[in-house]
């Protein structure tokens, strides 16, 4: 169903996004910037948990970052 821009401009502009996006239950509000944030966090996690980061030479920047991230996730060591 097509909405006229003169009747409901918000739905006219956002109808495709509203129909194709599932709003998370744990978010009080959600939009394209939230999607970008989620995608950036997923990409960062993928990089940090990749085999290349964990097998980088000791002392290299990639290895230092991977070790720091692994230490942050080690709850037992933190406790």
PyMOL Python script that loads the backbone (N, CA, C, O; Angstrom):
from pymol import cmd

cmd.read_pdbstr("""\
ATOM      1  N   UNK A   1       0.838  -1.172   0.000  1.00  0.00           N
ATOM      2  CA  UNK A   1       0.000   0.000   0.000  1.00  0.00           C
ATOM      3  C   UNK A   1       0.888   1.242   0.000  1.00  0.00           C
ATOM      4  O   UNK A   1       1.807   1.349   0.812  1.00  0.00           O
ATOM      5  N   UNK A   2       0.628   2.147  -0.875  1.00  0.00           N
ATOM      6  CA  UNK A   2       1.387   3.378  -0.989  1.00  0.00           C
ATOM      7  C   UNK A   2       0.663   4.489  -0.249  1.00  0.00           C
ATOM      8  O   UNK A   2      -0.540   4.693  -0.412  1.00  0.00           O
ATOM      9  N   UNK A   3       1.429   5.201   0.571  1.00  0.00           N
ATOM     10  CA  UNK A   3       0.874   6.318   1.318  1.00  0.00           C
ATOM     11  C   UNK A   3       1.235   7.607   0.609  1.00  0.00           C
ATOM     12  O   UNK A   3       2.357   7.773   0.130  1.00  0.00           O
ATOM     13  N   UNK A   4       0.297   8.498   0.546  1.00  0.00           N
ATOM     14  CA  UNK A   4       0.532   9.791  -0.090  1.00  0.00           C
ATOM     15  C   UNK A   4       1.379  10.665   0.826  1.00  0.00           C
ATOM     16  O   UNK A   4       1.188  10.671   2.042  1.00  0.00           O
ATOM     17  N   UNK A   5       2.299  11.390   0.245  1.00  0.00           N
ATOM     18  CA  UNK A   5       3.153  12.290   1.015  1.00  0.00           C
ATOM     19  C   UNK A   5       2.354  13.408   1.657  1.00  0.00           C
ATOM     20  O   UNK A   5       2.758  13.947   2.688  1.00  0.00           O
ATOM     21  N   UNK A   6       1.253  13.756   1.074  1.00  0.00           N
ATOM     22  CA  UNK A   6       0.450  14.841   1.644  1.00  0.00           C
ATOM     23  C   UNK A   6      -0.440  14.364   2.787  1.00  0.00           C
ATOM     24  O   UNK A   6      -0.926  15.179   3.570  1.00  0.00           O
ATOM     25  N   UNK A   7      -0.660  13.058   2.892  1.00  0.00           N
ATOM     26  CA  UNK A   7      -1.509  12.516   3.947  1.00  0.00           C
ATOM     27  C   UNK A   7      -0.683  12.136   5.172  1.00  0.00           C
ATOM     28  O   UNK A   7      -1.024  12.512   6.293  1.00  0.00           O
ATOM     29  N   UNK A   8       0.407  11.389   4.960  1.00  0.00           N
ATOM     30  CA  UNK A   8       1.250  10.925   6.070  1.00  0.00           C
ATOM     31  C   UNK A   8       2.696  10.907   5.582  1.00  0.00           C
ATOM     32  O   UNK A   8       3.177   9.890   5.082  1.00  0.00           O
ATOM     33  N   UNK A   9       3.380  12.031   5.729  1.00  0.00           N
ATOM     34  CA  UNK A   9       4.733  12.145   5.198  1.00  0.00           C
ATOM     35  C   UNK A   9       5.697  11.178   5.887  1.00  0.00           C
ATOM     36  O   UNK A   9       6.560  10.599   5.228  1.00  0.00           O
ATOM     37  N   UNK A  10       5.562  10.996   7.198  1.00  0.00           N
ATOM     38  CA  UNK A  10       6.435  10.075   7.939  1.00  0.00           C
ATOM     39  C   UNK A  10       6.347   8.670   7.355  1.00  0.00           C
ATOM     40  O   UNK A  10       7.376   8.052   7.080  1.00  0.00           O
ATOM     41  N   UNK A  11       5.151   8.163   7.164  1.00  0.00           N
ATOM     42  CA  UNK A  11       4.992   6.821   6.601  1.00  0.00           C
ATOM     43  C   UNK A  11       5.424   6.794   5.134  1.00  0.00           C
ATOM     44  O   UNK A  11       5.967   5.790   4.675  1.00  0.00           O
ATOM     45  N   UNK A  12       5.198   7.854   4.409  1.00  0.00           N
ATOM     46  CA  UNK A  12       5.624   7.941   3.014  1.00  0.00           C
ATOM     47  C   UNK A  12       7.143   7.775   2.909  1.00  0.00           C
ATOM     48  O   UNK A  12       7.626   7.070   2.022  1.00  0.00           O
ATOM     49  N   UNK A  13       7.889   8.408   3.793  1.00  0.00           N
ATOM     50  CA  UNK A  13       9.351   8.371   3.761  1.00  0.00           C
ATOM     51  C   UNK A  13       9.893   7.078   4.355  1.00  0.00           C
ATOM     52  O   UNK A  13      10.867   6.534   3.835  1.00  0.00           O
ATOM     53  N   UNK A  14       9.296   6.571   5.424  1.00  0.00           N
ATOM     54  CA  UNK A  14       9.873   5.472   6.192  1.00  0.00           C
ATOM     55  C   UNK A  14       9.183   4.124   6.034  1.00  0.00           C
ATOM     56  O   UNK A  14       9.557   3.177   6.726  1.00  0.00           O
ATOM     57  N   UNK A  15       8.217   3.999   5.179  1.00  0.00           N
ATOM     58  CA  UNK A  15       7.421   2.770   5.089  1.00  0.00           C
ATOM     59  C   UNK A  15       8.279   1.533   4.843  1.00  0.00           C
ATOM     60  O   UNK A  15       8.089   0.514   5.507  1.00  0.00           O
ATOM     61  N   UNK A  16       9.212   1.600   3.911  1.00  0.00           N
ATOM     62  CA  UNK A  16      10.040   0.421   3.609  1.00  0.00           C
ATOM     63  C   UNK A  16      10.850  -0.005   4.819  1.00  0.00           C
ATOM     64  O   UNK A  16      10.913  -1.192   5.136  1.00  0.00           O
ATOM     65  N   UNK A  17      11.481   0.964   5.509  1.00  0.00           N
ATOM     66  CA  UNK A  17      12.295   0.648   6.675  1.00  0.00           C
ATOM     67  C   UNK A  17      11.423   0.078   7.798  1.00  0.00           C
ATOM     68  O   UNK A  17      11.802  -0.898   8.443  1.00  0.00           O
ATOM     69  N   UNK A  18      10.273   0.678   8.027  1.00  0.00           N
ATOM     70  CA  UNK A  18       9.380   0.216   9.083  1.00  0.00           C
ATOM     71  C   UNK A  18       8.893  -1.207   8.823  1.00  0.00           C
ATOM     72  O   UNK A  18       8.735  -1.986   9.763  1.00  0.00           O
ATOM     73  N   UNK A  19       8.658  -1.547   7.582  1.00  0.00           N
ATOM     74  CA  UNK A  19       8.175  -2.879   7.240  1.00  0.00           C
ATOM     75  C   UNK A  19       9.284  -3.922   7.240  1.00  0.00           C
ATOM     76  O   UNK A  19       9.016  -5.094   7.504  1.00  0.00           O
ATOM     77  N   UNK A  20      10.519  -3.529   6.951  1.00  0.00           N
ATOM     78  CA  UNK A  20      11.607  -4.503   6.831  1.00  0.00           C
ATOM     79  C   UNK A  20      12.479  -4.623   8.074  1.00  0.00           C
ATOM     80  O   UNK A  20      13.339  -5.503   8.128  1.00  0.00           O
ATOM     81  N   UNK A  21      12.286  -3.768   9.073  1.00  0.00           N
ATOM     82  CA  UNK A  21      13.137  -3.769  10.261  1.00  0.00           C
ATOM     83  C   UNK A  21      12.363  -4.269  11.463  1.00  0.00           C
ATOM     84  O   UNK A  21      11.278  -3.779  11.775  1.00  0.00           O
ATOM     85  N   UNK A  22      12.945  -5.265  12.137  1.00  0.00           N
ATOM     86  CA  UNK A  22      12.345  -5.763  13.363  1.00  0.00           C
ATOM     87  C   UNK A  22      12.934  -4.978  14.531  1.00  0.00           C
ATOM     88  O   UNK A  22      14.152  -4.935  14.699  1.00  0.00           O
ATOM     89  N   UNK A  23      12.090  -4.371  15.322  1.00  0.00           N
ATOM     90  CA  UNK A  23      12.557  -3.568  16.441  1.00  0.00           C
ATOM     91  C   UNK A  23      12.903  -4.482  17.615  1.00  0.00           C
ATOM     92  O   UNK A  23      12.083  -5.308  18.016  1.00  0.00           O
ATOM     93  N   UNK A  24      14.118  -4.342  18.173  1.00  0.00           N
ATOM     94  CA  UNK A  24      14.522  -5.189  19.303  1.00  0.00           C
ATOM     95  C   UNK A  24      13.689  -4.902  20.547  1.00  0.00           C
ATOM     96  O   UNK A  24      13.321  -3.757  20.810  1.00  0.00           O
ATOM     97  N   UNK A  25      13.398  -5.951  21.307  1.00  0.00           N
ATOM     98  CA  UNK A  25      12.609  -5.796  22.526  1.00  0.00           C
ATOM     99  C   UNK A  25      13.375  -5.069  23.622  1.00  0.00           C
ATOM    100  O   UNK A  25      12.767  -4.437  24.486  1.00  0.00           O
ATOM    101  N   UNK A  26      14.701  -5.151  23.597  1.00  0.00           N
ATOM    102  CA  UNK A  26      15.499  -4.574  24.677  1.00  0.00           C
ATOM    103  C   UNK A  26      15.945  -3.135  24.412  1.00  0.00           C
ATOM    104  O   UNK A  26      16.722  -2.582  25.190  1.00  0.00           O
ATOM    105  N   UNK A  27      15.473  -2.530  23.342  1.00  0.00           N
ATOM    106  CA  UNK A  27      15.835  -1.157  23.013  1.00  0.00           C
ATOM    107  C   UNK A  27      14.624  -0.241  23.199  1.00  0.00           C
ATOM    108  O   UNK A  27      13.565  -0.502  22.628  1.00  0.00           O
ATOM    109  N   UNK A  28      14.765   0.834  23.995  1.00  0.00           N
ATOM    110  CA  UNK A  28      13.634   1.747  24.154  1.00  0.00           C
ATOM    111  C   UNK A  28      13.319   2.526  22.880  1.00  0.00           C
ATOM    112  O   UNK A  28      12.187   2.964  22.673  1.00  0.00           O
ATOM    113  N   UNK A  29      14.326   2.692  22.032  1.00  0.00           N
ATOM    114  CA  UNK A  29      14.116   3.306  20.718  1.00  0.00           C
ATOM    115  C   UNK A  29      15.145   2.702  19.775  1.00  0.00           C
ATOM    116  O   UNK A  29      16.176   2.193  20.215  1.00  0.00           O
ATOM    117  N   UNK A  30      14.865   2.760  18.486  1.00  0.00           N
ATOM    118  CA  UNK A  30      15.741   2.105  17.517  1.00  0.00           C
ATOM    119  C   UNK A  30      15.637   2.812  16.186  1.00  0.00           C
ATOM    120  O   UNK A  30      14.546   3.158  15.734  1.00  0.00           O
ATOM    121  N   UNK A  31      16.783   3.023  15.561  1.00  0.00           N
ATOM    122  CA  UNK A  31      16.813   3.691  14.269  1.00  0.00           C
ATOM    123  C   UNK A  31      18.057   3.306  13.496  1.00  0.00           C
ATOM    124  O   UNK A  31      18.769   2.373  13.866  1.00  0.00           O
ATOM    125  N   UNK A  32      18.309   4.021  12.435  1.00  0.00           N
ATOM    126  CA  UNK A  32      19.439   3.678  11.573  1.00  0.00           C
ATOM    127  C   UNK A  32      20.778   3.871  12.278  1.00  0.00           C
ATOM    128  O   UNK A  32      21.725   3.133  12.005  1.00  0.00           O
ATOM    129  N   UNK A  33      20.878   4.853  13.181  1.00  0.00           N
ATOM    130  CA  UNK A  33      22.137   5.025  13.909  1.00  0.00           C
ATOM    131  C   UNK A  33      22.381   3.855  14.853  1.00  0.00           C
ATOM    132  O   UNK A  33      23.527   3.472  15.085  1.00  0.00           O
ATOM    133  N   UNK A  34      21.313   3.289  15.396  1.00  0.00           N
ATOM    134  CA  UNK A  34      21.456   2.103  16.235  1.00  0.00           C
ATOM    135  C   UNK A  34      21.912   0.909  15.387  1.00  0.00           C
ATOM    136  O   UNK A  34      22.721   0.097  15.836  1.00  0.00           O
ATOM    137  N   UNK A  35      21.395   0.808  14.176  1.00  0.00           N
ATOM    138  CA  UNK A  35      21.836  -0.250  13.269  1.00  0.00           C
ATOM    139  C   UNK A  35      23.323  -0.100  12.956  1.00  0.00           C
ATOM    140  O   UNK A  35      24.058  -1.088  12.941  1.00  0.00           O
ATOM    141  N   UNK A  36      23.766   1.126  12.707  1.00  0.00           N
ATOM    142  CA  UNK A  36      25.177   1.373  12.439  1.00  0.00           C
ATOM    143  C   UNK A  36      26.041   1.009  13.639  1.00  0.00           C
ATOM    144  O   UNK A  36      27.100   0.401  13.479  1.00  0.00           O
ATOM    145  N   UNK A  37      25.596   1.377  14.846  1.00  0.00           N
ATOM    146  CA  UNK A  37      26.324   1.036  16.070  1.00  0.00           C
ATOM    147  C   UNK A  37      26.448  -0.476  16.203  1.00  0.00           C
ATOM    148  O   UNK A  37      27.535  -0.987  16.473  1.00  0.00           O
ATOM    149  N   UNK A  38      25.349  -1.193  16.017  1.00  0.00           N
ATOM    150  CA  UNK A  38      25.355  -2.646  16.146  1.00  0.00           C
ATOM    151  C   UNK A  38      26.286  -3.287  15.122  1.00  0.00           C
ATOM    152  O   UNK A  38      27.014  -4.227  15.440  1.00  0.00           O
ATOM    153  N   UNK A  39      26.260  -2.777  13.892  1.00  0.00           N
ATOM    154  CA  UNK A  39      27.132  -3.315  12.849  1.00  0.00           C
ATOM    155  C   UNK A  39      28.606  -3.041  13.166  1.00  0.00           C
ATOM    156  O   UNK A  39      29.456  -3.903  12.943  1.00  0.00           O
ATOM    157  N   UNK A  40      28.911  -1.857  13.681  1.00  0.00           N
ATOM    158  CA  UNK A  40      30.293  -1.518  14.037  1.00  0.00           C
ATOM    159  C   UNK A  40      30.785  -2.394  15.187  1.00  0.00           C
ATOM    160  O   UNK A  40      31.928  -2.853  15.168  1.00  0.00           O
ATOM    161  N   UNK A  41      29.943  -2.629  16.179  1.00  0.00           N
ATOM    162  CA  UNK A  41      30.323  -3.486  17.293  1.00  0.00           C
ATOM    163  C   UNK A  41      30.550  -4.924  16.833  1.00  0.00           C
ATOM    164  O   UNK A  41      31.483  -5.584  17.290  1.00  0.00           O
ATOM    165  N   UNK A  42      29.712  -5.402  15.945  1.00  0.00           N
ATOM    166  CA  UNK A  42      29.879  -6.762  15.423  1.00  0.00           C
ATOM    167  C   UNK A  42      31.173  -6.878  14.613  1.00  0.00           C
ATOM    168  O   UNK A  42      31.884  -7.878  14.718  1.00  0.00           O
ATOM    169  N   UNK A  43      31.476  -5.863  13.809  1.00  0.00           N
ATOM    170  CA  UNK A  43      32.705  -5.883  13.018  1.00  0.00           C
ATOM    171  C   UNK A  43      33.937  -5.842  13.924  1.00  0.00           C
ATOM    172  O   UNK A  43      34.911  -6.554  13.680  1.00  0.00           O
ATOM    173  N   UNK A  44      33.897  -5.018  14.959  1.00  0.00           N
ATOM    174  CA  UNK A  44      35.023  -4.940  15.901  1.00  0.00           C
ATOM    175  C   UNK A  44      35.213  -6.277  16.616  1.00  0.00           C
ATOM    176  O   UNK A  44      36.342  -6.741  16.775  1.00  0.00           O
ATOM    177  N   UNK A  45      34.117  -6.894  17.046  1.00  0.00           N
ATOM    178  CA  UNK A  45      34.210  -8.192  17.718  1.00  0.00           C
ATOM    179  C   UNK A  45      34.808  -9.240  16.778  1.00  0.00           C
ATOM    180  O   UNK A  45      35.640 -10.048  17.189  1.00  0.00           O
ATOM    181  N   UNK A  46      34.384  -9.221  15.530  1.00  0.00           N
ATOM    182  CA  UNK A  46      34.910 -10.191  14.555  1.00  0.00           C
ATOM    183  C   UNK A  46      36.419 -10.021  14.369  1.00  0.00           C
ATOM    184  O   UNK A  46      37.156 -11.004  14.291  1.00  0.00           O
ATOM    185  N   UNK A  47      36.869  -8.777  14.298  1.00  0.00           N
ATOM    186  CA  UNK A  47      38.299  -8.509  14.146  1.00  0.00           C
ATOM    187  C   UNK A  47      39.059  -8.974  15.380  1.00  0.00           C
ATOM    188  O   UNK A  47      40.090  -9.636  15.266  1.00  0.00           O
ATOM    189  N   UNK A  48      38.550  -8.627  16.563  1.00  0.00           N
ATOM    190  CA  UNK A  48      39.244  -8.959  17.807  1.00  0.00           C
ATOM    191  C   UNK A  48      39.289 -10.453  18.077  1.00  0.00           C
ATOM    192  O   UNK A  48      40.238 -10.947  18.686  1.00  0.00           O
ATOM    193  N   UNK A  49      38.278 -11.171  17.630  1.00  0.00           N
ATOM    194  CA  UNK A  49      38.224 -12.606  17.886  1.00  0.00           C
ATOM    195  C   UNK A  49      38.750 -13.439  16.720  1.00  0.00           C
ATOM    196  O   UNK A  49      38.682 -14.667  16.758  1.00  0.00           O
ATOM    197  N   UNK A  50      39.269 -12.790  15.695  1.00  0.00           N
ATOM    198  CA  UNK A  50      39.749 -13.527  14.521  1.00  0.00           C
ATOM    199  C   UNK A  50      41.044 -14.276  14.845  1.00  0.00           C
ATOM    200  O   UNK A  50      41.788 -13.907  15.753  1.00  0.00           O
ATOM    201  N   UNK A  51      41.283 -15.321  14.088  1.00  0.00           N
ATOM    202  CA  UNK A  51      42.511 -16.090  14.259  1.00  0.00           C
ATOM    203  C   UNK A  51      43.749 -15.251  13.971  1.00  0.00           C
ATOM    204  O   UNK A  51      44.795 -15.454  14.588  1.00  0.00           O
ATOM    205  N   UNK A  52      43.636 -14.310  13.039  1.00  0.00           N
ATOM    206  CA  UNK A  52      44.777 -13.467  12.690  1.00  0.00           C
ATOM    207  C   UNK A  52      45.237 -12.633  13.887  1.00  0.00           C
ATOM    208  O   UNK A  52      46.436 -12.441  14.086  1.00  0.00           O
ATOM    209  N   UNK A  53      44.291 -12.140  14.678  1.00  0.00           N
ATOM    210  CA  UNK A  53      44.642 -11.344  15.851  1.00  0.00           C
ATOM    211  C   UNK A  53      45.296 -12.199  16.916  1.00  0.00           C
ATOM    212  O   UNK A  53      46.281 -11.790  17.531  1.00  0.00           O
ATOM    213  N   UNK A  54      44.747 -13.392  17.138  1.00  0.00           N
ATOM    214  CA  UNK A  54      45.269 -14.256  18.203  1.00  0.00           C
ATOM    215  C   UNK A  54      46.587 -14.903  17.836  1.00  0.00           C
ATOM    216  O   UNK A  54      47.357 -15.267  18.726  1.00  0.00           O
ATOM    217  N   UNK A  55      46.874 -15.057  16.543  1.00  0.00           N
ATOM    218  CA  UNK A  55      48.118 -15.714  16.139  1.00  0.00           C
ATOM    219  C   UNK A  55      49.167 -14.719  15.655  1.00  0.00           C
ATOM    220  O   UNK A  55      50.208 -15.115  15.130  1.00  0.00           O
ATOM    221  N   UNK A  56      48.898 -13.448  15.829  1.00  0.00           N
ATOM    222  CA  UNK A  56      49.880 -12.422  15.444  1.00  0.00           C
ATOM    223  C   UNK A  56      51.109 -12.571  16.339  1.00  0.00           C
ATOM    224  O   UNK A  56      51.000 -13.085  17.453  1.00  0.00           O
ATOM    225  N   UNK A  57      52.265 -12.134  15.873  1.00  0.00           N
ATOM    226  CA  UNK A  57      53.488 -12.252  16.679  1.00  0.00           C
ATOM    227  C   UNK A  57      53.336 -11.533  18.029  1.00  0.00           C
ATOM    228  O   UNK A  57      52.716 -10.473  18.121  1.00  0.00           O
ATOM    229  N   UNK A  58      53.910 -12.132  19.054  1.00  0.00           N
ATOM    230  CA  UNK A  58      53.861 -11.535  20.395  1.00  0.00           C
ATOM    231  C   UNK A  58      54.471 -10.138  20.357  1.00  0.00           C
ATOM    232  O   UNK A  58      55.521  -9.923  19.751  1.00  0.00           O
ATOM    233  N   UNK A  59      53.815  -9.214  20.999  1.00  0.00           N
ATOM    234  CA  UNK A  59      54.299  -7.835  21.041  1.00  0.00           C
ATOM    235  C   UNK A  59      53.829  -6.959  19.908  1.00  0.00           C
ATOM    236  O   UNK A  59      54.013  -5.743  19.949  1.00  0.00           O
ATOM    237  N   UNK A  60      53.222  -7.557  18.890  1.00  0.00           N
ATOM    238  CA  UNK A  60      52.704  -6.752  17.776  1.00  0.00           C
ATOM    239  C   UNK A  60      51.444  -6.029  18.227  1.00  0.00           C
ATOM    240  O   UNK A  60      50.770  -6.485  19.151  1.00  0.00           O
ATOM    241  N   UNK A  61      51.115  -4.912  17.593  1.00  0.00           N
ATOM    242  CA  UNK A  61      49.898  -4.188  17.988  1.00  0.00           C
ATOM    243  C   UNK A  61      48.635  -5.051  17.919  1.00  0.00           C
ATOM    244  O   UNK A  61      47.782  -4.968  18.803  1.00  0.00           O
ATOM    245  N   UNK A  62      48.509  -5.873  16.884  1.00  0.00           N
ATOM    246  CA  UNK A  62      47.317  -6.723  16.750  1.00  0.00           C
ATOM    247  C   UNK A  62      47.227  -7.707  17.916  1.00  0.00           C
ATOM    248  O   UNK A  62      46.145  -7.939  18.455  1.00  0.00           O
ATOM    249  N   UNK A  63      48.360  -8.281  18.301  1.00  0.00           N
ATOM    250  CA  UNK A  63      48.369  -9.249  19.403  1.00  0.00           C
ATOM    251  C   UNK A  63      48.088  -8.560  20.742  1.00  0.00           C
ATOM    252  O   UNK A  63      47.367  -9.100  21.581  1.00  0.00           O
ATOM    253  N   UNK A  64      48.653  -7.380  20.938  1.00  0.00           N
ATOM    254  CA  UNK A  64      48.404  -6.646  22.184  1.00  0.00           C
ATOM    255  C   UNK A  64      46.924  -6.332  22.351  1.00  0.00           C
ATOM    256  O   UNK A  64      46.371  -6.471  23.442  1.00  0.00           O
ATOM    257  N   UNK A  65      46.294  -5.910  21.274  1.00  0.00           N
ATOM    258  CA  UNK A  65      44.868  -5.589  21.334  1.00  0.00           C
ATOM    259  C   UNK A  65      44.051  -6.856  21.579  1.00  0.00           C
ATOM    260  O   UNK A  65      43.115  -6.844  22.379  1.00  0.00           O
ATOM    261  N   UNK A  66      44.397  -7.948  20.895  1.00  0.00           N
ATOM    262  CA  UNK A  66      43.676  -9.210  21.085  1.00  0.00           C
ATOM    263  C   UNK A  66      43.843  -9.718  22.514  1.00  0.00           C
ATOM    264  O   UNK A  66      42.884 -10.212  23.106  1.00  0.00           O
ATOM    265  N   UNK A  67      45.054  -9.603  23.079  1.00  0.00           N
ATOM    266  CA  UNK A  67      45.290 -10.041  24.456  1.00  0.00           C
ATOM    267  C   UNK A  67      44.515  -9.180  25.452  1.00  0.00           C
ATOM    268  O   UNK A  67      43.951  -9.697  26.416  1.00  0.00           O
ATOM    269  N   UNK A  68      44.489  -7.880  25.222  1.00  0.00           N
ATOM    270  CA  UNK A  68      43.737  -6.980  26.091  1.00  0.00           C
ATOM    271  C   UNK A  68      42.250  -7.331  26.060  1.00  0.00           C
ATOM    272  O   UNK A  68      41.596  -7.379  27.102  1.00  0.00           O
ATOM    273  N   UNK A  69      41.730  -7.570  24.879  1.00  0.00           N
ATOM    274  CA  UNK A  69      40.319  -7.927  24.725  1.00  0.00           C
ATOM    275  C   UNK A  69      40.025  -9.255  25.423  1.00  0.00           C
ATOM    276  O   UNK A  69      39.016  -9.376  26.118  1.00  0.00           O
ATOM    277  N   UNK A  70      40.895 -10.250  25.247  1.00  0.00           N
ATOM    278  CA  UNK A  70      40.702 -11.556  25.888  1.00  0.00           C
ATOM    279  C   UNK A  70      40.748 -11.408  27.408  1.00  0.00           C
ATOM    280  O   UNK A  70      39.970 -12.051  28.113  1.00  0.00           O
ATOM    281  N   UNK A  71      41.642 -10.577  27.913  1.00  0.00           N
ATOM    282  CA  UNK A  71      41.717 -10.353  29.348  1.00  0.00           C
ATOM    283  C   UNK A  71      40.471  -9.678  29.893  1.00  0.00           C
ATOM    284  O   UNK A  71      40.022  -9.976  30.999  1.00  0.00           O
ATOM    285  N   UNK A  72      39.924  -8.778  29.115  1.00  0.00           N
ATOM    286  CA  UNK A  72      38.696  -8.089  29.506  1.00  0.00           C
ATOM    287  C   UNK A  72      37.526  -9.068  29.620  1.00  0.00           C
ATOM    288  O   UNK A  72      36.659  -8.909  30.480  1.00  0.00           O
ATOM    289  N   UNK A  73      37.506 -10.076  28.755  1.00  0.00           N
ATOM    290  CA  UNK A  73      36.420 -11.047  28.762  1.00  0.00           C
ATOM    291  C   UNK A  73      36.601 -12.158  29.787  1.00  0.00           C
ATOM    292  O   UNK A  73      35.657 -12.900  30.057  1.00  0.00           O
ATOM    293  N   UNK A  74      37.797 -12.291  30.366  1.00  0.00           N
ATOM    294  CA  UNK A  74      38.093 -13.359  31.318  1.00  0.00           C
ATOM    295  C   UNK A  74      37.545 -12.984  32.696  1.00  0.00           C
ATOM    296  O   UNK A  74      38.244 -12.372  33.504  1.00  0.00           O
ATOM    297  N   UNK A  75      36.298 -13.352  32.955  1.00  0.00           N
ATOM    298  CA  UNK A  75      35.639 -12.980  34.203  1.00  0.00           C
ATOM    299  C   UNK A  75      36.315 -13.594  35.424  1.00  0.00           C
ATOM    300  O   UNK A  75      36.409 -12.951  36.469  1.00  0.00           O
ATOM    301  N   UNK A  76      36.778 -14.818  35.301  1.00  0.00           N
ATOM    302  CA  UNK A  76      37.431 -15.480  36.422  1.00  0.00           C
ATOM    303  C   UNK A  76      38.671 -14.716  36.861  1.00  0.00           C
ATOM    304  O   UNK A  76      38.888 -14.522  38.058  1.00  0.00           O
ATOM    305  N   UNK A  77      39.478 -14.286  35.918  1.00  0.00           N
ATOM    306  CA  UNK A  77      40.691 -13.521  36.249  1.00  0.00           C
ATOM    307  C   UNK A  77      40.344 -12.163  36.844  1.00  0.00           C
ATOM    308  O   UNK A  77      41.038 -11.681  37.739  1.00  0.00           O
ATOM    309  N   UNK A  78      39.284 -11.551  36.355  1.00  0.00           N
ATOM    310  CA  UNK A  78      38.873 -10.253  36.878  1.00  0.00           C
ATOM    311  C   UNK A  78      38.428 -10.380  38.326  1.00  0.00           C
ATOM    312  O   UNK A  78      38.751  -9.531  39.157  1.00  0.00           O
ATOM    313  N   UNK A  79      37.691 -11.436  38.625  1.00  0.00           N
ATOM    314  CA  UNK A  79      37.217 -11.651  39.997  1.00  0.00           C
ATOM    315  C   UNK A  79      38.374 -11.980  40.904  1.00  0.00           C
ATOM    316  O   UNK A  79      38.178 -12.195  42.101  1.00  0.00           O
TER     317      UNK A  79
END
""", "prot")
cmd.dss("prot")
cmd.show_as("cartoon", "prot")
cmd.util.cbc("prot")
cmd.orient("prot")
